[in-house]
Amino acid sequence: MTDALSFMSSLRWQDFLDIGLNGFILFRLYVLFRGSGLIRVMPVVVILWALRGVALFAGLVVTSWAIQGIIAAAALILIIVFRDDIASVFQAGNLKTFLWGLPSHGNITSMDIIAQTTFEMGKNKIGALMVFPRTKEINNIIQGGIDWDGKLSREMLLSIFWDKNPVHDGAVIIKQNRISRVGAILPLSRRSDLPSRYGTRHRAGLGLAESSDCLVIIVSEESGRVTVVKGTEIKDVRNVAQLKIIMEGHLGNGKKKKSALWKNFFEYGTSALVCLALVTGIWFGLSRGRETLKSIVVPLEYTDIQKDFEIIESSTNTVTLHLGGSVPLLKSLGPKQIKVLLKLNAASAGENIYTVSGKNIILPPGIHLKKVEPSSVKLVLDGTVTRQLPIQLNWTGKLSEELILANAQMTPQNITVTGPRKVLKTITTLYTEKIPLDTIQTSGTREVAVILQPSSLNVADKKNRVKVSYTVVKREKAPVL
Amino acid sequence: MKILKITLLIIQTFFVISPLPAGAGEIQEVMPSTMVLSHAVMCESIEDFKPRNPAIVFSIDLGKVFCFTTFKQITETTRIYHKWFQRNRLVSQKKLTLKPPQWSTISSMQLRMADRGPWYVEITDKDDTLLQRLRFSISD
């Protein structure tokens, strides 16, 4: 119990966020790709991945290598094969749909088709009479008509009730999303209290409804008004939504919808829990697995160094970090993921000693610092100054014994350099690159570079070249005694 | 005996003032006293109290290189220094005495194989004021 509590207290809020975020991403991927071929193939890839782990654990080098290759190839193949599925997921809908919404898969129910087509016919003054039987048999009530058994669609309904169609005056019987009969003749109602605006179609619809449990939808050819009849009740319907509600009430689809909602809720809820459990497992496997130690050498990074200050000496440029963490995390750890930063904003000229601790070290989550070596760094800082220094020519090689290099003039004779005060204080002369004497036979000129040593010195505009004019004279022969 | 010989070699008087040879360097500061450094040159040898073969590059085969300086308008006995630098490292500092009214002094450096490279000699007065810097190279 104590262990569990201490373990829970070691978790950070970032860890919960990490698990939650990745669980959500995994869940969203499932939701978006649900029903596509990609989701069906994914378990195979997961099994392969697990097999590779087993092969690696068992020391089957070639097998693990081969499975790794297969997984890599499979990933590529899956992207190519299921490119349409992937594209449709990324193209469909807006960001909200992508992050939150549930895909409709573009399915419009037959009720939608009927309701929308009904009002379309009403708008175009196309008379229609549609019958939706429920449990009672109506074959003995209706007469005539042609058996159809066709799939329900907007186009089909419009063509059936098109006024040039021979069966357009009859009723359409719709059973279980299929048009079972067209041109059916319904019994007329004998009611005398019907308003005068209702015509024969309405009377026929009412006649059937009175003697069965059917729902009848009537579209007036004259007014375009949509009327629904059930039992002895006759009702005008104003919009698609109202018609849908009436139809759902009649066909009992309301309950079905509710149960579908519950089914969906159960399915998505289970999926969400599975995703969360999966990510939690992976997270614990990665970050809280078997702990190990690793030493890594990291270069020191200096920040906020004051203007005109330079580091002229440091006791070390790297530190060795002894790190602890789970095996997979430490295995994947690279030097680029770690930073050791020393802020030099408070540094002064001269010797500065900085302690390297956890505060200076940026580590990836899940990795913790055990020890730093060395734990302190000595830095010598100095201000930058600019000075003019004389240049000296650095002749090398062997001049012909008959010649004397009598003189050499440089242009310019001095060079302006910038560098640490302490360094420049000790330098009195800068030297050119080596100028070979072996090739010199006569007086001449040449251009040579000035060597900036130590490298902390800088020359303005990189103008570190000088022109040398030298004079060579013939050596006088020593007098013979 | 050896000390006496060196002293005799170094402290020599010249009454003939030679013109400043080309490449012998330039006087960088005017002396605060009336004493004037009229001639300063690096040379291969000294003959008849005169610098022989003044140059800016000397072969290590010569075995020795000389710094020759002449002062005039000396009002009282004083001393100067010849400071020999290999690159920026002081190798040797030679204290030399000057006597009125005009005096020439010499210092030399025995060359070894490791002495190749750029050198300079700083000529300073008794107060360590730089009078002139002569630059030269030791070559193969």
Chai-1 contact restraints between the chains, C-beta under 6 A:
chainA,res_idxA,chainB,res_idxB,connection_type,confidence,min_distance_angstrom,max_distance_angstrom,comment,restraint_id
A,Q392,B,P118,contact,1.0,0.0,6.0,A-B,restraint_1
A,Q392,B,R135,contact,1.0,0.0,6.0,A-B,restraint_2
A,N394,B,P118,contact,1.0,0.0,6.0,A-B,restraint_3
A,W395,B,V57,contact,1.0,0.0,6.0,A-B,restraint_4
A,W395,B,S137,contact,1.0,0.0,6.0,A-B,restraint_5
A,W395,B,S139,contact,1.0,0.0,6.0,A-B,restraint_6
A,G397,B,D140,contact,1.0,0.0,6.0,A-B,restraint_7
A,K398,B,D140,contact,1.0,0.0,6.0,A-B,restraint_8
A,L399,B,V57,contact,1.0,0.0,6.0,A-B,restraint_9
A,I404,B,N53,contact,1.0,0.0,6.0,A-B,restraint_10
A,I404,B,A55,contact,1.0,0.0,6.0,A-B,restraint_11
A,L405,B,A55,contact,1.0,0.0,6.0,A-B,restraint_12
A,L405,B,I56,contact,1.0,0.0,6.0,A-B,restraint_13
A,L405,B,V57,contact,1.0,0.0,6.0,A-B,restraint_14
A,A406,B,A22,contact,1.0,0.0,6.0,A-B,restraint_15
A,A406,B,G23,contact,1.0,0.0,6.0,A-B,restraint_16
A,A406,B,A55,contact,1.0,0.0,6.0,A-B,restraint_17
A,N407,B,A22,contact,1.0,0.0,6.0,A-B,restraint_18
A,N407,B,G23,contact,1.0,0.0,6.0,A-B,restraint_19
A,A408,B,I56,contact,1.0,0.0,6.0,A-B,restraint_20
A,T428,B,N88,contact,1.0,0.0,6.0,A-B,restraint_21
A,Y431,B,P118,contact,1.0,0.0,6.0,A-B,restraint_22
A,L437,B,S139,contact,1.0,0.0,6.0,A-B,restraint_23
